[in-house]
Amino acid sequence: MSGIVLSPDELLDLTGFKQPAKQRAWLDERRIPYRCEGGRILASRITVERRLCGVDVPKSRGPNLAAVS
């Protein structure tokens, strides 16, 4: 069963890099969001799949307070 985030091996396969700094640069260049926790890069599997299929993944700008009544 696949996890919600890419495994380190999958991240290596995706980016072609083993060094985290180069992996982050690769993800940044392609505007794929990720988080770093405990020295590990966490990239959402669904976000990466969508991005590879050409679906734009806009960065959240926070809640829409105008929609709150």
N, C-alpha and C positions, 0 to 999 in steps of 0.2 A: 504494500500500500504506500502510495506517495504521500509525503507530508505537505503541509501548507506552505513551507518555505523550501527553497532549493537546498539540497545537501551540498557540502563542500565539493564533492566530486562533480555534481551537476553544475555548480558555479564554475568550476575549472573547465568543463566541457563547453559551457556556454560562452565564456569569455576568452578561453585559450590561455589564460594566465593563472599562475599559482599564487603570485604575490597579491595580497589584499589591496595594496595601493593601485596596482594595475587593474585589478578587477573593478574597483570603485571607479577608476577613470573610464573604463569601458562602459560601465553602467551609466555613468554621468553623460558620456557622449551620446548615448542612445536614449537619454531621458527616462531611464527605468528607475523608479524609486526603490530605495532600500533603506535599511537601518543597520547600524553597527551596535552589537551588544556583546560584551565580554570578548572582544577581539574577533567576533564572527560577523560576517556580512549576512544579513537576512533579507532575501529577495523573495517576494510573494510569487509562488508558482503561477497562479492565475494571471497576475499582472504581467509576468514575463511571457506567458503564452499569448495573451492578448496583444502585447507589443510586437511579438514576432509575427503575428497575423496581420499587423498593420493597423490595429485599433489604437487610437490615441488614448493615452492614460493621463488626463489632466491632473495636475497637482492640486490638492485641496487648498482652498483659501480660507477654510474655517466655516463655521455655521452661517447660514443666511439669516441674520437677525431681522431683516425686513419681512421675512415670512412668518415671524412670530407675532401673534396678535394678542 
